[in-house]
Amino acid sequence: MEPILRAEHLTKTFRRKGQEDVIAVNDVSFELMPGECLGIIGESGSGKSTVANLLTRLTEVTEGSICLHDKDITRQKGAALRETYRKIQMVFQTPAESFDPRRTLGDGIAESMVNVGTIPAEVKKRTRELLVRCGLSEDFAKRYPHQVSGGQCQRAAIARAIAVNPEILICDEATSALDVTIQKEILELLNELKEEHKMAYIFICHDIALVQQFCDRVLVMYHGKIVEQGIPDDVIRNPQNDYTKRLIASIL
C-alpha cells in the first residue's frame, strides 16, 4: 500500500530581523497511509502546529517537500492549491476563531462547497445534513459563532471540514480546549466519521493518553524534531528517548 501523504525533510525557519532565527521544524520526515490515524505529540513549542500549517500550506516550507499521492504540493498556488484543499482539511483548536464572526455557522460550512462549484440548492441541503450528522440541529445554520458553546462550535467546524469529502483531516489540538465530557463526544464523532468516510487523520495533541485511545501510530516531537515514533501502546510502555520518558512520566 502506498502512502497517501509523504513529508520529506521538512524544515521551517522563521527569520527575525535583528534577532536569532527560530527553527520551528527541523528535518521532519514521515508518511501517512490511507485510512490511518497518525498522532503527533509533544509539549507546546515542539513544532506540532507548525507541521500542520506546513502540510495545509498555511505556512510556506523553508526546505523539504510534501507529496500528496506522489504529487509534489510544496509550492502549489492558485487553482492547483484550491484542488489540494478539497483533499486536505484542518480542524483548529479554537473553532470560534476559525469562523468569520460576522457570518453564520451555516455560511462557514457552505463556503467550501460554494468554492468548488456546488449548486446553491445542494449547498443548503448538505449544510443541514452535515450539522445533523455532527450532532447539531438544522437551526444551528442560522447561529453565529459567539452564540454557541465551544463544543457546539467545534462540531460545526468538523462539519465544515468534511463538507468537501477530504481524504485527510488534520486535527490541531481539536479537543484540548474542551472539557472532558465534550472531548469524549468529539473523539467519538471523529471515530465515526473516519469509518464512514475512510479518511486518514493527523491528530496533533499534547495528551499522549488521547493519542493512545485514538491513533494507530504516533510521532513524538521535541524542539522541532521527531525523536521517537511507533505504535502508541509500545511508545508508552517502552519509550526509548529520554524526552519521551519524561513526557510519559508527567502524565502517569
N, C-alpha and C positions, 0 to 999 in steps of 0.2 A: 504494500500500500504506500502510495506517495504522499508526502506531507501536503497539506492544503496551504500552509504558510511557512516560509523559511526566513529567519533573520540571520544575517551573517556579519559578524564583526561590527555590530552597531556601536557607534560612538557619538556622543553628543557633548560638545564643549560650548559652554556659554562664555562669550567674550565680555569682559567688564573693563570699561575704559578706566585706565589708571589703577586697576586692581588686578590681582592674580586671576587667571582664567579658572572656571569651575568645570571639571569633567564630571557631568552628572551620570553618564552611561559610558562604560569603558570596555570596549571589545566584547560585546554580548552577542552570543550565537545560540539559537535554539530552533526547533521545529515544532509545528502544531499539526497533529494528524486529524483527518476527518472524524467528526463526532467526539473528539477528545475534549476533556476539560483540564486545562493546564493552569495550575496555580502559580502565582509569583508572590513570594512573601519577603518581608524584611521590614526593618524599622523605618520611621519617617526619615526621608533624605537618602534612602538607599538606591533610588533611581527607578523604582517601580512605575510611578506615574509618568515619568519621562519616557520609559519604554512604551507605555500605552499611547502617549502623544506622538511618538515616532511612528508607530505602526499605523495610526489613523491619519498620519500626515498633518496633524495639528502643529507639529514642530518639525523643522527640517533636520535631516540627518547630517551630521558633520562628516562622518566616514561610515563605510559599510553599505549593506544593501538589504532590501526587503523584497521578497518574491511571493506572489500570490498565484498559486497554480503554475509555478515556474515562470511567471511573467514578472519582470522587474517593475515595481511600482514606486521605487525610491524617489524618483524625480518627477513623477507624473503631475500634470497640471490640466486645467480646463476639463474638456469632455471626458478624457481618459480617467481623471481623478474622480469625477462625478460617478462614473461607472463603477469604480472601485468602492465608493461609498454605498453602493447597492449591495455589496458583498461583505463589507465590514462596518459594523455599527458599535457605538460605545454607550454604556450607561455610567453616569458620573456619580460621585459621592454625594454631591449636594444638588438633587434634582431641580429644586426650585430655581436655582441659579442657571440651570441649563435651558429653562424655558424663558421666552420673552415675557416679562411681567405685564406687558400691555396687551397680550393676546391670550385667548383661552387655551386650555389644555387641548381641546379638540383641534384648534388651529395648529398647535405644535405637532400633534400626531399626524395631522393631514399633510403638513408641509413636505415631508419627504416623498409622499405619494404624488403630490402635485408636481414635484420636481422631476419625476420620472414619467410624467405624462398620463397618469391615471385620470380617467374621466371623472368630472365632479360628482355625479350621482354615485359612482362606485367608491369614491373617496369618503363621502359622507357615511355610506353604509358600512364600509370597512372600519372606519374610525369607531363607530358604535360597537361593532363586533369585537374590536381589539380591546376596548375598555372593559367590556363584559368578560372577555377571556382573561383579562388581567385582574379580575376581581372587583371591578368598579361598575357602577350603574351607568346607563347611557347619558344621564343628565350631567355627569362629570365633564362632558364635552363642552358645556357652557360655563364651567367654572374657571377661575384664574388661579395661577399657582399659589398666591397668598391666601386663597380661600380653602385650601385643603391641607391635611396633615402631611408630615414628612413621608409616612408610609404610603399614603394615597398618591402623593406626587411621584414617588419612586415607581409605583405601579404604572402610572401614566407614562413615565419616562421609558419603562420597559415596553409598553405598548407602542410608543413612538419608534423605539429601536427595532422592533420586529416587523414594523409596518411594511417594509420593502423585502421581507423574507431574506435577511442576510445569511451568509454561510458562516460567519464568525461574529460572535458577540463578545465584546471586551467589557468586563465589569470592573471599573476602577474604584475600589473601596465602596462598592454599591450598597453595602449593608451596614457599614461601620457607623453611620450617623443615626441608625435606627435602634430602638430599644429591642431587647432580646426576643420578645414575642413577635414583633413585626419582622424582625430579622429572620426568624424561623419561617414565617409565612412567605417572605420574598424568596428565600432559598428553595422552598417547596415549589413556588411558581416557576423559578428558573429551571429547576429539575424537570418539571412537567413540559415546559416549552422546549427544552433540549431534546426530550424524547419525541415530541410531536413534530418538530421542525428539523431534526437531525443536524442541529447546529454544533459547531465547535465553539468552546468558550475559552477565553483567557480571563482568569479570575484573580484580580490583583487585590491583595489583602495583607494586613499586618498580623492577622489572627490565624496561627497555624492550626488551631482546633477546627476552625471553619473550613480551612483548606482540606484537612483530613476527612471531614464529613462530605465534602462536595467534589473534590478533584481526583482525577486519575493519576496525575503526575504533578510534581512541584519543583520549582526553581527557587533557590534561596539567594537573595541579593544582599550585598554589603558593599558600601562605598562604590556603587556603580558597576560592580562585577557580580557574575554568578559564581558563588563559592561552593554550592552543592546542589545536586538535583537527584530526583528519584521518585519512587512511589511514596506517597505521604506517610503511610504506616512505617515503612522502612527508615525514612529520614527521621521520624520522631523517635523510634525505638533504638536506632543505632546511628546517630549523627556522627559524621566524620570530621566536619570542620569545627574549629573552636567557636566561631561566631554562632553557628547553628546550635551548638551545645548550650551556649549562653541564652540564646533566644528561646529554646525549648524549656530550659530550666526556669526561665522567668514566668512561664505560664503553668508549670506542673507543680 
